[in-house]
Amino acid sequence: MNYTITLTETEDKALSYASASQQEWIDNAVHNRCRIAIDKIVQIYTKRALDEGVQIPATRELIVADAFTRGWVKTGQQRNEEAQSNLPE
């Protein structure tokens, strides 16, 4: 999966001050955030699977995929939409 971001010239200069390589900093930040999310999904999945007697897949990749398939975790967009629909009018 490839994502593209656009920085202003000021943002690019500021990021060059904060890091030796803007691309490496961006890559590290995104990969680390993904790792944190994967860890959380594995934690949620493992607890639920143990509670329900479901066999836990052998890899983190399979756990994440199955967690979404089973609806045990939802995307941020789905969670936001549900929260918005539950607000009083």
C-alpha positions as CSV (number, residue, x, y, z in Angstrom):
1,M,0.0,0.0,0.0
2,N,1.4,3.4,-0.9
3,Y,0.2,6.7,0.6
4,T,1.3,10.2,-0.5
5,I,1.4,13.2,1.7
6,T,2.0,16.8,0.8
7,L,4.0,19.2,3.0
8,T,4.3,22.9,2.6
9,E,7.9,24.2,2.1
10,T,7.8,25.4,5.7
11,E,6.7,22.0,7.0
12,D,9.4,20.3,5.0
13,K,12.1,22.6,6.4
14,A,10.8,22.1,9.9
15,L,10.8,18.4,9.5
16,S,14.4,18.5,8.2
17,Y,15.3,20.3,11.4
18,A,13.6,17.6,13.5
19,S,15.2,14.6,11.7
20,A,18.1,13.6,9.6
21,S,15.8,12.3,6.9
22,Q,12.2,13.4,6.4
23,Q,11.3,10.2,4.6
24,E,12.9,8.0,7.3
25,W,11.1,9.9,10.0
26,I,7.7,9.6,8.2
27,D,8.3,5.9,7.5
28,N,9.2,5.2,11.1
29,A,6.3,7.2,12.5
30,V,3.7,5.3,10.3
31,H,5.3,1.9,10.9
32,N,5.4,2.4,14.6
33,R,1.7,3.5,14.7
34,C,0.8,0.5,12.7
35,R,2.7,-1.7,15.2
36,I,0.8,-0.2,18.1
37,A,-2.5,-0.8,16.4
38,I,-1.6,-4.4,15.5
39,D,-0.6,-5.0,19.2
40,K,-4.0,-3.6,20.4
41,I,-5.9,-5.7,17.8
42,V,-4.1,-8.9,18.9
43,Q,-4.8,-8.1,22.5
44,I,-8.5,-7.5,21.8
45,Y,-8.7,-10.6,19.6
46,T,-6.9,-12.9,22.0
47,K,-9.1,-12.0,25.0
48,R,-12.3,-12.4,22.9
49,A,-11.1,-15.7,21.3
50,L,-10.2,-17.1,24.7
51,D,-13.6,-16.0,26.1
52,E,-15.5,-17.6,23.2
53,G,-13.3,-20.7,22.8
54,V,-12.2,-19.7,19.3
55,Q,-8.9,-21.0,18.0
56,I,-6.3,-18.2,17.7
57,P,-4.6,-17.9,14.3
58,A,-0.9,-18.6,14.1
59,T,0.3,-15.1,12.9
60,R,-0.4,-11.5,13.8
61,E,-1.4,-10.9,10.1
62,L,-4.1,-13.7,10.3
63,I,-5.3,-12.4,13.7
64,V,-5.8,-8.9,12.3
65,A,-7.6,-10.2,9.2
66,D,-9.9,-12.4,11.3
67,A,-10.6,-9.7,13.8
68,F,-12.0,-7.5,11.0
69,T,-13.8,-10.4,9.4
70,R,-15.5,-11.4,12.7
71,G,-16.4,-7.7,13.4
72,W,-14.5,-7.9,16.7
73,V,-12.6,-4.7,15.6
74,K,-13.8,-1.9,13.4
75,T,-12.1,0.8,11.4
76,G,-11.7,4.3,12.9
77,Q,-14.2,5.5,10.3
78,Q,-16.8,2.9,11.3
79,R,-16.3,3.8,15.0
80,N,-16.7,7.5,14.3
81,E,-19.9,6.9,12.2
82,E,-21.4,4.8,15.0
83,A,-20.5,7.5,17.6
84,Q,-22.1,10.2,15.4
85,S,-25.3,8.1,14.9
86,N,-25.6,7.7,18.7
87,L,-25.5,11.5,19.4
88,P,-28.8,13.0,20.4
89,E,-30.3,15.2,17.8
